Amino acid sequence: MTDNIGQLAETAETLGMGSLRLTDNEFRAIARLVYENFGICLGEEKRGLVLGRLQSTLHRRQINDFSEYLAMLQQDRTGTLLSELVNQIATNHTAFFRENNHFQYLQQKALPDVLERLQKQQRRDLRIWCAACSSGEEAYTIQMCVMKSLGMQYAMLDAGLLATDISTKVLYQAAQGSYSGERVQDVPGDYVQSFFRLQADGNYQIIERVRNEIMFRRFNLMNQVFPFKPFQIIFCRNVMIYFDANTRMNLLQRLYNCLEPGGYLFLGHSEAINSGSTPFKNLVPAVYQRRPA
Ligand SMILES: C[S@@+](CC[C@H](N)C(=O)[O-])C[C@H]1O[C@@H](n2cnc3c(N)ncnc32)[C@H](O)[C@@H]1O
């Protein structure tokens, strides 16, 4: 009986998989590091996920337990272990043409409006940022839509797309621009025809003409300074769901400052904000505008 109670207490305090155990305190210390460095909130319900995803790191680095791992994280001045940690912990789910009505809005409303303003100002620089781009599907979707919409006019512009994420793992995949047939199945046929090439290994590669227009970079949205020239269009979708309310409001203000007057911000549909509490004007679900000057 006493043994049973002892076992129950241990299950409550630690979560074990194989021989690895993650105590309450160790989980909280990892969650704090992830929150302080990347803004990502890991609630108690993520404990199994943390243990599952970090097992391979501990195994590969021949680290015996989480207390040793935490000590190494705290001593690591290179940031390598933290970078590996976020590679393992961040959720990277994404897809081509995800929340497709945003891309229709981009082509039918936002782009024509931005181009008209550029023309009036006698400018040619079209600047778009895909923040939290994951493995690239969203960035390539934006770029394909822009090129498809503008046709020959695209070459007359000084256009570029910056695509950033915190995870080096997904950025590497993004830069390859090669996707399985399954991932490409939601891409409309005419886009596949124009912008992908079927490779010998059965994957589809984004053509060079599109890849050359996108700059993939590691960037942490928790940086208090966004060292970029303002954009006309920003996509920052399905990342704020991992942040708490304060972090979201703070990020929204920095995104606002990073938009030109009249510029557009696209959020994930589940992240729609009450624009009354922000300087943005809400146009359609999850699409916002910095008011024109
Ligand atoms: C669920 S994916 C969303 C991908 C894409 N935007 C979409 O909507 O399909 C969230 C991405 O946000 C990234 N992320 C999480 N925290 C971040 C941070 N602090 N700075 C930059 N990117 C972050 C993750 O690495 C992940 O790739």
The ligand as an SDF file (V2000), in Angstrom:
LIG
                    3D

 27 29  0  0  0  0  0  0  0  0999 V2000
    2.6420   26.8700  -36.9040 C   0  0  0  0  0  0  0  0  0  0  0  0
    3.9810   27.5560  -37.7650 S   0  0  0  0  0  0  0  0  0  0  0  0
    3.1590   28.7000  -38.8280 C   0  0  0  0  0  0  0  0  0  0  0  0
    3.7590   28.7180  -40.2020 C   0  0  0  0  0  0  0  0  0  0  0  0
    3.0660   29.6530  -41.2070 C   0  0  0  0  0  0  0  0  0  0  0  0
    3.1440   31.0170  -40.8130 N   0  0  0  0  0  0  0  0  0  0  0  0
    1.6440   29.2550  -41.4450 C   0  0  0  0  0  0  0  0  0  0  0  0
    0.7370   29.9660  -41.0350 O   0  0  0  0  0  0  0  0  0  0  0  0
    1.4110   28.2030  -42.0560 O   0  0  0  0  0  0  0  0  0  0  0  0
    4.6880   28.6260  -36.5250 C   0  0  0  0  0  0  0  0  0  0  0  0
    6.1290   29.0160  -36.8280 C   0  0  0  0  0  0  0  0  0  0  0  0
    6.4940   30.0660  -35.9340 O   0  0  0  0  0  0  0  0  0  0  0  0
    7.8700   29.8980  -35.6240 C   0  0  0  0  0  0  0  0  0  0  0  0
    8.1790   30.6470  -34.3910 N   0  0  0  0  0  0  0  0  0  0  0  0
    7.8120   30.3380  -33.1180 C   0  0  0  0  0  0  0  0  0  0  0  0
    8.2940   31.2500  -32.2720 N   0  0  0  0  0  0  0  0  0  0  0  0
    8.9740   32.1610  -33.0000 C   0  0  0  0  0  0  0  0  0  0  0  0
    9.7130   33.3330  -32.6790 C   0  0  0  0  0  0  0  0  0  0  0  0
    9.8560   33.7540  -31.4320 N   0  0  0  0  0  0  0  0  0  0  0  0
   10.2860   34.0270  -33.7000 N   0  0  0  0  0  0  0  0  0  0  0  0
   10.1560   33.5960  -34.9820 C   0  0  0  0  0  0  0  0  0  0  0  0
    9.4860   32.4980  -35.3470 N   0  0  0  0  0  0  0  0  0  0  0  0
    8.8980   31.7730  -34.3640 C   0  0  0  0  0  0  0  0  0  0  0  0
    8.0340   28.3930  -35.4990 C   0  0  0  0  0  0  0  0  0  0  0  0
    9.3740   27.9770  -35.6650 O   0  0  0  0  0  0  0  0  0  0  0  0
    7.1070   27.8780  -36.6020 C   0  0  0  0  0  0  0  0  0  0  0  0
    7.8070   27.5990  -37.7920 O   0  0  0  0  0  0  0  0  0  0  0  0
  1  2  1  0
  2  3  1  0
  2 10  1  0
  3  4  1  0
  4  5  1  0
  5  6  1  0
  5  7  1  0
  7  8  2  0
  7  9  1  0
 10 11  1  0
 11 12  1  0
 11 26  1  0
 12 13  1  0
 13 14  1  0
 13 24  1  0
 14 15  1  0
 14 23  1  0
 15 16  2  0
 16 17  1  0
 17 18  1  0
 17 23  2  0
 18 19  1  0
 18 20  2  0
 20 21  1  0
 21 22  2  0
 22 23  1  0
 24 25  1  0
 24 26  1  0
 26 27  1  0
M  CHG  2   2   1   9  -1
M  END
$$$$
